[in-house]
Amino acid sequence: MQAKLSPRINRILFRVLTICALATLLGSLRTTKVEIGTAATSVNPRAGTAARNAETIRYEDTDLELIEVYRVIDGQLDAAALPEYRRIWTLAEDTLPADALRHIRQLNIVTDGPARTLAMVHRSTTEHDAWILSIDPSESHDTLQHTLVHELAHLYTLGEADLTSQRTNCAGELIEIGCARHHSPLADYAERFWAGVAEPARYSSTEFVTQYAADSVHEDLAETFMAWVYGDKADSNTIAAKYFWFESIDTFVTARSEIQAKLRAA
């Protein structure tokens, strides 16, 4: 299984709908087919009542079937959610920090079968600092839990204050999915660990926690965050330096503490 990272990325960058995706499997080969794009849309100030309704997502992967769409309000899933899909939100509640859950405005249940596209997040176009989470329930409990932790890293680092799809006159760090804004954690991560390295990079176990992490700056950040949260051993000085980077940022430290507490309580 391989992560699907193709030249169509450049086309995705110019679409109104932009996507940030995850593919994570347990073990040293946590890779699978995914869609890659940016979470760089902006909120429509005239959205009005649209902010109270579900947003339509157009997925690039034609194999991905949309099953159900549920609104999430103040961290609470729509009461109409079917039990077999409510368990996904229950898992999110049992894994992620409460403040992060409040930034998810919509849960999309999607599938293309096991071990393919696992999940992705979109930045909402109707609410500031809000996200749409799409997730495939056909995966195992542990895979989904790891997936949610990975996606949390995207929520923390691909917001409007962090990333824009405008690549010209980039005042921060130019990466494949856009411009990481100056002083953002994403820009700092790119400058520290990807300086002079093209995306995708050649995988090395001394540089990256998984093969998928070598695909791009933002996926490296998310995969490394997940490994750090789960206490995976740093097998090299480079990976240890990446762990230390997370330890220097209060947002990540607090999130890890809360996630680990929830995992212990499970």
Phi, psi and omega in degrees: 000140181225152174286133181274104180232103191236173179299345180293351175307317182299327178287323182297325184300334184263007178268150178299316177279124180231149193231140169240125190236161177233141164224113184223122173244152181292152177098185186284347179244062182276071181226153178192183182284133181218170167252140179239138176197209178236153173260062191240022176285161178244156182285135176281115184294345179255026182297325176057233184293346179300331180295340181264356183247168178290146177264145178272128179250131177253109184274137179290327181283110183289345177278349184276119182261128175275120184262308182216154176231127181229136174282148175237124182237120181053041177081004182249127180285146176314129182298340182280356182299135179292148183305320183293341177257335176299331180298333177294315180290324177299319177297320177297318179296326182278355185240313191265156176299145183300323182294328178290320180300326181291346179268357176266119184259349185203139176244120175255127175266119183229164175202147167220025179094166182297149172060036174235241176286119184269314183192168175198160175236144173241143173281132181297144176260003181240345180224134177294143175055034179235154188224158173246125179256123174250134184212147182261115183285356182284352180277165180288163179304310183294321179296316179296322180294315176298320179302315180297321178294318176301312181297328178301321178299324177293319178301324182282342190231359181239024178285179181299329180281350185253326193215139171229149177279354179288108186269338180280146180054042180292122181268001179239236178249123179279119177236174189298327183268003178148213181243116174282120188296148180305135179075001177281154175303322180298317179295318180296318179297316179298317181294320184284320192243351181234013180300123179075008181252128180279151175259131355286154178267164173284129183290135172218134182293344177274346182253329188227144182286334176216166175297321181298328181298334182284353183291324186194166180300310186290329177283328174298315179301314183290318178295320181290322175301314180299314180297320180294317180298319182277002175075026177296142181293139174277112186270005179203167177295325180295313180293323176299322179294323177293319176299316180297325178300315177297322181293346181268358184241119187303321182303315181288320180297316179296317180298315179300316180300316181292319179295315181297323178296319179292322180293322178292327183281343184293000000 
